[in-house]
Amino acid sequence: MIERVLRGLAGAAGLLFLSVGLLLLLAPGQQTGPFAGLPAGNAGFGALRGDVGGLFLGMAFFSLLGAIRASSRWLAVPAVFLGFVVFGRMIGLLLDGRSIEGGQRVALELALATVLLLTMASLRRNRPNGPGLGLWILAPALLLVALGAAILFQRQFGTMLFRQAVDQAFHNRLLAGLPDGLHAGLCGSGSPLPDPTRAGPCVFVVAGKHVFIVDAGEGSPRKLALMGLSPGLIDAILLTHFHSDHIGGLGEMLLERWATASHRDQVVVIGPQGVESVVKGFNDAYALDKTYRIAHHGEAAMPPSGAGGLARPFTLVKGSDASQVVWQRDGLTITAFAVDHGPVFPAAGYRFDYGGRSVVISGDTAPSPTLAKYAHGADVLFHEGLQTAMVSMMRDAALRNGRPLAAKIMADIPSYHSAPQDAARIARQAGVRRLVFYHMIPPLPFAYLNAAFLGDAPGIFKGPIDVGKDGMLFSLPAGGAAIAVRQLL
């Protein structure tokens, strides 16, 4: 009885391999998301069809053959291939960092390998392993029938797959699953240096029923949508300062906040003195775009009064460690304070307090006693980070390759940023519970570089340290002490 159940499971594994293989063979373009691939033209699609699709079809053939013939010899073939797949996946997790999707795939692959191995163990008694002529004919015939059905009904199958995908996309509502409390996520953990894995600096904060954005780096509005947080829910946008990498996505953020929820009121943009000029510039730049969208969709869908932003400045005094409350409503207090990003002035950090929990966002800053003061006792400190040793390597490489201007920039930027060990000292001095790095300099294309980036920081700050990635969410339920971390991308 157990043997029959295991053979049935091995057969089901074969059918799963078969379905994946056929999808890759017939519609590789639809599988670039699940397989994290971006094919370059016909050669890329050919690789997905032949290399990956062929692997799955081969595993399907031998799994079904072994299950039908009760042959451990045939089942050994997909089991061995799965073993190498899991090995490669483990290397990926080591080099590239953990992710929800990666963990799920490893779990599924291990489960399938376990089924095959248990079935092989149950078939350890001597059995006739030689497949007959009928089986050699039957297995390819089944594959051809399945292939023919997939080709004949490609339009129907494709429509069904697309319907399921868009239903999932529109159903993805992040806020619906969050408990009351403070929740802070990275909609952008990068810097001006190009990084294919990171958008420009952006942190979203959910406090009760209110949603805030701190800085709007380039690409961050799209990351919000991918994480299931509609820009239409934004109550206010806060800017730390006006460097291009912190405001590059502001125009799109303002547009999407208006367009996705038919807002009649402009979104408030809070920032230190000078924010009026920034907001006016984006409003002017998008003035023609506004008229096009109203003409196309109508004023009911795109109310003219809701387009753009409304600046709400506060004043920072150079050299002062005074703070200002810039938002106080429904149990939430947002406090702004000056940080040291000279010669850039003004530059601010923000503290969010709600439900007995607190989150502090540094913005760009050199090591700042004022930041340590206002981060005191915070649950989570989001702190920018620049690894000076790595940036020095970039400077030297620029000089060796005849790029003196790039070398000068690499030599200049450490003076108004914080090294990881500096941020760790601030976190220890402030007594924060968790330190999260964002605004990563230099780019870190895979997680194996994290230890080199952190340097001595783990020895200075003994609490948890995270090297930020786009999509990370930190949840702090009201009135508790837990800090839950998950990856949304």
SULQUI-V59943 format. One record per backbone hydrogen bond with DSSP energy under -0.5 kcal/mol. CO is the residue of the C=O (numbers start at 1). NH is the residue of the N-H. If there is no record, write none. Layout:
# SULQUI-V59943
co->CO nh->NH
co->CO nh->NH
This chain:
# SULQUI-V59943
co->1 nh->5
co->2 nh->6
co->3 nh->7
co->4 nh->8
co->5 nh->9
co->6 nh->10
co->7 nh->11
co->8 nh->12
co->9 nh->13
co->10 nh->14
co->11 nh->15
co->12 nh->16
co->13 nh->17
co->14 nh->18
co->15 nh->19
co->16 nh->20
co->17 nh->21
co->18 nh->22
co->19 nh->23
co->20 nh->24
co->21 nh->25
co->22 nh->26
co->23 nh->27
co->27 nh->30
co->28 nh->31
co->29 nh->32
co->31 nh->35
co->32 nh->37
co->33 nh->36
co->39 nh->41
co->40 nh->44
co->41 nh->45
co->42 nh->46
co->43 nh->47
co->44 nh->48
co->45 nh->49
co->46 nh->50
co->47 nh->51
co->47 nh->52
co->48 nh->53
co->49 nh->54
co->50 nh->54
co->51 nh->55
co->52 nh->56
co->53 nh->57
co->54 nh->58
co->55 nh->59
co->56 nh->60
co->57 nh->61
co->58 nh->62
co->59 nh->63
co->60 nh->64
co->61 nh->65
co->62 nh->66
co->63 nh->67
co->64 nh->68
co->65 nh->69
co->66 nh->70
co->66 nh->71
co->70 nh->72
co->71 nh->75
co->72 nh->76
co->73 nh->77
co->74 nh->77
co->74 nh->78
co->75 nh->79
co->76 nh->80
co->77 nh->81
co->78 nh->82
co->79 nh->83
co->80 nh->84
co->81 nh->85
co->82 nh->86
co->83 nh->87
co->84 nh->88
co->85 nh->89
co->86 nh->90
co->87 nh->91
co->88 nh->92
co->89 nh->93
co->90 nh->94
co->91 nh->95
co->92 nh->96
co->93 nh->97
co->95 nh->448
co->99 nh->103
co->100 nh->104
co->101 nh->105
co->102 nh->106
co->103 nh->107
co->104 nh->108
co->105 nh->109
co->106 nh->110
co->107 nh->111
co->108 nh->112
co->109 nh->113
co->110 nh->114
co->111 nh->115
co->112 nh->116
co->113 nh->117
co->114 nh->118
co->115 nh->119
co->116 nh->120
co->117 nh->121
co->118 nh->122
co->119 nh->123
co->120 nh->123
co->121 nh->124
co->127 nh->129
co->129 nh->131
co->132 nh->136
co->133 nh->137
co->134 nh->138
co->135 nh->139
co->136 nh->140
co->137 nh->141
co->138 nh->142
co->139 nh->143
co->140 nh->144
co->141 nh->145
co->142 nh->146
co->143 nh->147
co->144 nh->148
co->145 nh->149
co->146 nh->150
co->147 nh->151
co->148 nh->152
co->149 nh->153
co->151 nh->154
co->153 nh->157
co->154 nh->158
co->155 nh->159
co->156 nh->160
co->157 nh->161
co->158 nh->162
co->159 nh->163
co->160 nh->164
co->161 nh->165
co->162 nh->166
co->163 nh->167
co->164 nh->168
co->165 nh->169
co->166 nh->170
co->167 nh->171
co->168 nh->172
co->171 nh->173
co->172 nh->174
co->173 nh->177
co->174 nh->177
co->175 nh->178
co->180 nh->478
co->181 nh->208
co->182 nh->476
co->183 nh->206
co->184 nh->474
co->185 nh->187
co->185 nh->204
co->186 nh->471
co->188 nh->202
co->189 nh->440
co->193 nh->191
co->195 nh->198
co->199 nh->190
co->201 nh->217
co->202 nh->187
co->202 nh->188
co->203 nh->214
co->204 nh->185
co->205 nh->207
co->205 nh->212
co->206 nh->183
co->206 nh->208
co->207 nh->209
co->207 nh->210
co->210 nh->207
co->211 nh->235
co->211 nh->236
co->212 nh->205
co->213 nh->215
co->213 nh->238
co->214 nh->203
co->216 nh->249
co->217 nh->220
co->218 nh->200
co->219 nh->223
co->220 nh->224
co->221 nh->225
co->222 nh->226
co->223 nh->227
co->224 nh->229
co->225 nh->228
co->228 nh->174
co->228 nh->230
co->230 nh->233
co->231 nh->234
co->235 nh->268
co->236 nh->213
co->237 nh->270
co->238 nh->215
co->240 nh->348
co->243 nh->246
co->243 nh->247
co->244 nh->247
co->244 nh->248
co->246 nh->216
co->247 nh->250
co->249 nh->253
co->250 nh->254
co->251 nh->255
co->252 nh->256
co->253 nh->257
co->254 nh->258
co->255 nh->259
co->256 nh->260
co->258 nh->261
co->258 nh->262
co->258 nh->263
co->267 nh->310
co->268 nh->237
co->268 nh->270
co->269 nh->312
co->270 nh->239
co->271 nh->314
co->272 nh->275
co->274 nh->278
co->275 nh->279
co->276 nh->280
co->277 nh->281
co->278 nh->282
co->279 nh->283
co->280 nh->284
co->281 nh->285
co->282 nh->286
co->284 nh->287
co->286 nh->290
co->287 nh->291
co->288 nh->292
co->289 nh->293
co->290 nh->294
co->291 nh->295
co->292 nh->296
co->293 nh->297
co->294 nh->298
co->298 nh->302
co->303 nh->306
co->304 nh->307
co->308 nh->267
co->309 nh->311
co->310 nh->269
co->312 nh->271
co->314 nh->273
co->314 nh->316
co->316 nh->318
co->317 nh->320
co->322 nh->338
co->324 nh->326
co->324 nh->336
co->327 nh->334
co->329 nh->332
co->332 nh->329
co->333 nh->335
co->333 nh->353
co->334 nh->326
co->334 nh->327
co->335 nh->351
co->336 nh->324
co->337 nh->349
co->339 nh->341
co->340 nh->366
co->341 nh->344
co->344 nh->341
co->347 nh->339
co->349 nh->337
co->350 nh->361
co->351 nh->335
co->352 nh->359
co->353 nh->333
co->354 nh->357
co->355 nh->479
co->357 nh->354
co->358 nh->379
co->358 nh->380
co->359 nh->352
co->360 nh->382
co->361 nh->350
co->363 nh->384
co->368 nh->372
co->369 nh->373
co->370 nh->374
co->371 nh->375
co->373 nh->376
co->375 nh->378
co->378 nh->433
co->379 nh->434
co->380 nh->360
co->380 nh->382
co->381 nh->383
co->381 nh->436
co->382 nh->362
co->383 nh->438
co->385 nh->441
co->386 nh->388
co->387 nh->391
co->388 nh->392
co->389 nh->393
co->390 nh->394
co->391 nh->395
co->392 nh->396
co->393 nh->397
co->394 nh->398
co->395 nh->399
co->396 nh->400
co->397 nh->401
co->398 nh->403
co->399 nh->402
co->403 nh->407
co->404 nh->408
co->405 nh->409
co->406 nh->410
co->407 nh->411
co->408 nh->412
co->409 nh->413
co->410 nh->414
co->412 nh->415
co->413 nh->416
co->414 nh->417
co->418 nh->386
co->419 nh->422
co->419 nh->423
co->420 nh->424
co->421 nh->425
co->422 nh->426
co->423 nh->427
co->424 nh->428
co->425 nh->429
co->426 nh->430
co->427 nh->431
co->427 nh->432
co->430 nh->377
co->433 nh->464
co->434 nh->381
co->435 nh->466
co->436 nh->383
co->437 nh->468
co->438 nh->385
co->439 nh->385
co->441 nh->387
co->443 nh->445
co->446 nh->449
co->447 nh->450
co->449 nh->453
co->450 nh->454
co->451 nh->455
co->454 nh->457
co->456 nh->459
co->456 nh->460
co->457 nh->460
co->457 nh->461
co->460 nh->462
co->464 nh->435
co->466 nh->437
co->466 nh->468
co->469 nh->472
co->471 nh->488
co->472 nh->186
co->473 nh->475
co->473 nh->486
co->474 nh->184
co->475 nh->484
co->476 nh->182
co->477 nh->480
co->484 nh->475
co->486 nh->473
co->486 nh->488
